[in-house]
Amino acid sequence: MATNEPTLLLERRARRAYELGRLRSALRLLPFVVLATVAALASGRPITLALPIGGALLALCLGLSFAGRAPGRAVVPGLLAGGAALVMPLLVATVGHACFGPACMPFCLPACVVGGAIAGAVIARMAVAQGPDPAFLAPALAIAALTGSLGCTISGAAGVVGMLAGVVAAGAPLLVAARR
């Protein structure tokens, strides 16, 4: 049975149109990731730190969104949850607290933990609503961690670790309760 050349051409064109549509849909996230990176830069994050984190976040968001399914559905919740962890330490810095060196620890580090706790609770609630699926949970946590890291690096590595501890402390009990 010979293949029909016009049918194959039509299938290729349809596939290309489908993939371009998915790419266009994924590219809608670009302004949010760029805005988060610019906010981190504007608040004094070093360009050598903010750009690699922002680039990794952009690649992860676009790739997962393009792939779709549960990982694709995790992108927006991860960005929203990570936004809390991004904003909390930046708010502390913008209300007049000079966040440099040891002076940063009394205010910015707790802000990172609180932002991480908010992110963990948001992701856990969304994961419970969808059914605790690792294909959703892992990408959402990764995106939230990268987004929050843009802001929590203001406290150095301790800020990022504090944010991650907040995510676990707030998110784990909700996930455990949902499994019962």
C-alpha positions as CSV (number, residue, x, y, z in Angstrom):
1,M,0.0,0.0,0.0
2,A,1.6,3.2,-1.1
3,T,1.6,6.3,1.1
4,N,-0.3,9.2,-0.1
5,E,2.1,12.2,-0.4
6,P,-0.5,15.0,0.1
7,T,-1.7,13.2,3.3
8,L,1.8,13.1,4.7
9,L,2.3,16.7,3.8
10,L,-0.9,17.7,5.5
11,E,0.1,15.7,8.6
12,R,3.4,17.5,8.8
13,R,1.8,20.9,8.4
14,A,-0.8,20.0,11.1
15,R,2.0,18.8,13.5
16,R,4.1,22.0,12.9
17,A,1.0,24.2,13.5
18,Y,0.3,22.3,16.7
19,E,3.8,22.6,18.0
20,L,4.0,26.3,17.2
21,G,0.8,26.8,19.1
22,R,2.2,25.1,22.1
23,L,5.4,27.2,21.8
24,R,3.4,30.4,21.6
25,S,1.4,29.3,24.7
26,A,4.6,28.6,26.6
27,L,6.1,32.0,25.6
28,R,3.3,33.8,27.4
29,L,5.3,33.0,30.6
30,L,8.3,35.0,29.4
31,P,7.2,38.4,30.8
32,F,6.7,37.0,34.3
33,V,10.1,35.3,34.4
34,V,11.8,38.4,33.0
35,L,9.9,40.6,35.5
36,A,11.0,38.4,38.4
37,T,14.6,38.6,37.2
38,V,14.5,42.4,36.7
39,A,12.9,42.8,40.2
40,A,15.8,40.8,41.7
41,L,18.4,43.0,39.8
42,A,16.6,46.2,40.7
43,S,16.8,45.2,44.4
44,G,20.5,44.8,44.2
45,R,21.0,41.2,43.4
46,P,24.3,40.7,41.6
47,I,23.9,40.2,37.8
48,T,26.2,37.2,38.0
49,L,23.7,35.5,40.3
50,A,20.3,36.8,39.1
51,L,20.8,36.1,35.4
52,P,21.8,32.4,35.7
53,I,18.9,31.8,38.1
54,G,16.5,33.7,35.8
55,G,17.9,31.8,32.8
56,A,17.4,28.4,34.4
57,L,13.9,29.5,35.6
58,L,13.0,30.6,32.0
59,A,14.3,27.4,30.4
60,L,12.5,25.2,33.0
61,C,9.2,27.2,32.6
62,L,9.2,27.1,28.9
63,G,10.2,23.5,28.6
64,L,7.7,22.2,31.1
65,S,4.9,24.4,29.7
66,F,5.7,23.2,26.2
67,A,5.7,19.6,27.3
68,G,2.3,20.0,28.9
69,R,0.4,17.4,31.1
70,A,1.0,17.5,34.9
71,P,4.5,19.2,34.6
72,G,3.0,21.8,32.3
73,R,0.2,22.5,34.7
74,A,2.7,23.0,37.5
75,V,4.4,26.0,36.0
76,V,2.0,28.7,36.9
77,P,1.4,27.5,40.5
78,G,5.1,27.2,40.9
79,L,5.6,30.8,39.7
80,L,2.9,32.1,41.9
81,A,4.1,30.3,44.9
82,G,7.7,31.3,44.3
83,G,6.6,34.8,43.9
84,A,5.7,35.0,47.6
85,A,9.2,33.8,48.4
86,L,10.7,36.3,45.9
87,V,8.7,39.3,47.3
88,M,9.0,38.8,51.0
89,P,12.7,39.6,51.4
90,L,12.5,42.3,48.7
91,L,9.8,44.0,50.7
92,V,12.0,44.0,53.8
93,A,14.8,45.5,51.7
94,T,12.5,48.2,50.2
95,V,11.1,49.4,53.5
96,G,14.4,50.8,54.5
97,H,16.3,47.8,56.0
98,A,19.8,47.7,54.7
99,C,20.4,44.1,54.0
100,F,24.1,43.6,53.9
101,G,26.2,41.0,55.8
102,P,25.2,40.0,59.4
103,A,22.7,42.9,59.6
104,C,20.6,41.0,57.1
105,M,19.9,38.0,59.3
106,P,17.4,39.5,61.8
107,F,14.9,40.6,59.1
108,C,15.7,39.2,55.7
109,L,16.3,35.6,56.8
110,P,12.9,35.3,58.6
111,A,11.3,36.9,55.6
112,C,12.8,34.2,53.4
113,V,11.4,31.5,55.7
114,V,8.0,33.1,55.7
115,G,8.0,33.4,51.9
116,G,9.0,29.8,51.6
117,A,6.3,28.8,54.0
118,I,3.7,30.6,51.9
119,A,5.1,29.0,48.8
120,G,5.0,25.5,50.4
121,A,1.4,26.0,51.5
122,V,0.3,27.2,48.1
123,I,1.9,24.4,46.2
124,A,0.6,21.8,48.7
125,R,-2.9,23.1,48.4
126,M,-2.8,23.0,44.6
127,A,-1.2,19.6,44.7
128,V,-3.9,18.3,47.0
129,A,-6.6,19.7,44.6
130,Q,-5.1,17.8,41.7
131,G,-4.2,14.7,43.7
132,P,-0.7,14.5,45.1
133,D,1.0,13.6,41.8
134,P,4.9,13.7,41.8
135,A,4.7,14.7,38.2
136,F,3.0,17.9,39.3
137,L,4.7,18.4,42.7
138,A,8.3,18.1,41.7
139,P,8.2,20.7,38.9
140,A,6.1,23.1,40.9
141,L,8.6,22.9,43.8
142,A,11.6,23.4,41.4
143,I,10.0,26.4,39.8
144,A,9.0,27.9,43.2
145,A,12.6,27.3,44.5
146,L,14.2,29.1,41.5
147,T,11.7,32.0,41.7
148,G,12.2,32.4,45.4
149,S,15.9,32.1,45.1
150,L,15.9,35.3,43.0
151,G,14.8,37.1,46.1
152,C,16.2,35.0,49.0
153,T,19.8,35.3,47.7
154,I,19.6,38.7,49.4
155,S,20.4,36.7,52.6
156,G,23.0,34.5,50.8
157,A,22.9,30.7,50.9
158,A,21.2,30.9,54.4
159,G,18.3,32.7,52.8
160,V,17.8,30.1,50.2
161,V,18.1,27.3,52.7
162,G,15.7,29.1,55.0
163,M,13.2,29.5,52.1
164,L,13.4,25.8,51.3
165,A,13.0,24.9,55.0
166,G,9.8,27.1,55.0
167,V,8.5,25.3,51.9
168,V,9.0,21.9,53.6
169,A,7.7,23.0,57.0
170,A,4.5,24.4,55.6
171,G,3.9,22.1,52.6
172,A,4.6,18.7,54.1
173,P,1.9,18.6,56.7
174,L,-0.7,19.5,54.1
175,L,0.4,16.7,51.8
176,V,0.6,14.2,54.7
177,A,-2.9,15.2,55.8
178,A,-4.2,14.8,52.2
179,R,-3.0,11.3,51.9
180,R,-5.0,10.2,55.0
